[in-house]
């Protein structure tokens, strides 16, 4: 008869963080703590590495930088100030009839 190994469910990142937090409170050495939780010592260290890498990634910020090498021109924007002080910003490629209707509607308010 063939012996089957028990199925090991993967731990979620939340479970891993909880286990690592429990280690910080434990008086056990890493080897004993990992053994007590049924985790290989190498897995325990990998989780620590992943957690510290993840925390550094959380502190990173995205900075948008214009693509100066792009040959595509930026879309033009027109600013129109109406007599009542209303300012419209219109992107290039607008439909003149729609703009006319919109300005008439705004001036009637």
Secondary structure in CASP SS format (residue, H / E / C, confidence):
PFRMAT SS
TARGET T0000
AUTHOR 0000-0000-0000
METHOD secondary structure of the structure
MODEL  1
X C 1.00
X C 1.00
X C 1.00
X C 1.00
X C 1.00
X C 1.00
X C 1.00
X C 1.00
X C 1.00
X C 1.00
X C 1.00
X C 1.00
X H 1.00
X H 1.00
X H 1.00
X H 1.00
X H 1.00
X H 1.00
X H 1.00
X H 1.00
X H 1.00
X H 1.00
X H 1.00
X H 1.00
X H 1.00
X C 1.00
X C 1.00
X C 1.00
X C 1.00
X H 1.00
X H 1.00
X H 1.00
X H 1.00
X H 1.00
X H 1.00
X H 1.00
X C 1.00
X C 1.00
X C 1.00
X C 1.00
X H 1.00
X H 1.00
X H 1.00
X H 1.00
X H 1.00
X H 1.00
X H 1.00
X H 1.00
X H 1.00
X H 1.00
X H 1.00
X H 1.00
X H 1.00
X H 1.00
X H 1.00
X H 1.00
X H 1.00
X H 1.00
X C 1.00
X C 1.00
X C 1.00
X C 1.00
X C 1.00
X C 1.00
X C 1.00
X C 1.00
X C 1.00
X C 1.00
X C 1.00
X C 1.00
X C 1.00
X C 1.00
X C 1.00
X C 1.00
X C 1.00
X C 1.00
X E 1.00
X E 1.00
X E 1.00
X E 1.00
X E 1.00
X C 1.00
X C 1.00
X C 1.00
X C 1.00
X C 1.00
X E 1.00
X E 1.00
X E 1.00
X E 1.00
X E 1.00
X C 1.00
X C 1.00
X C 1.00
X C 1.00
X H 1.00
X H 1.00
X H 1.00
X H 1.00
X H 1.00
X H 1.00
X H 1.00
X H 1.00
X H 1.00
X H 1.00
X H 1.00
X H 1.00
X H 1.00
X C 1.00
END
